[in-house]
Each structure stands twice: as C-alpha cells, then as structure tokens.
C-alpha cells in the first residue's frame, strides 16, 4: 500500500489553484491551467541530498527499502512530480518532502487527507501596463 503526494507549481494565471481538478488531471497524465513549470531537476537534486542517490524513478540503493517511488509529467501549462510513499514510513518521509518543496516555491497536495501546503497566490508581476 502506498501513500500519494503530488507536487506542482501554482500558476499566476488563476485565482484558485483548483486542487482536486489538478490532481485528477495528473492522474490522467495531463496538466491543468492552474499549474506552471518549475525546474524539476533542481528540485529532485535536493531529494538526493536528503534521501540518497537518485535512480531512475526512486531514491535509495534498493527499491525495496526506498522511502518513495516517483514519476514526473509535463504538459502544455506545467509539470509535476507524483510520489508514492512507502506506507509504513510515509509520515516521516512526508515531513521531509514538504520543506524541500516549499523551499522551491512548490505546492504539495495530499489527496488522502485533501491537505495542501504552499498554496499561496504568486506575487503579482507589475508592468507598465498595469500601473495606474
């Protein structure tokens, strides 16, 4: 049994992140307009520091002992990381994953508990056209 977490960057194009819609889209291997792109490799490199050597789609030296498996996706609007945490250690692993994601300005969605971290509206970009 696994415990899922989904990580993506909230888009400035939308007022509400529409969490369940984004999650449903990710499950279907699609993105959503409430998502944006982020530097996936930079983000995953920080996991190597915390969890050990990154292998193709898991972290650690042995897949049976790794704290989570992951897959990545990319669409027209944004990219994401879908994580399957080992059920027996999911709470400790989740407590390590969330700060790394927040450090990168990303959202973490827990579909089991419908909980979210980092769901803050991105700062408004000021341009000459919207200054009055």
Helices and strands as residue ranges (DSSP letters): E 2-10, H 19-27, E 35-36, H 40-51, E 54-55, E 58-59, G 63-65, E 68-74, E 79-86, G 87-89, H 90-103, E 107-110, E 115-117, G 128-130
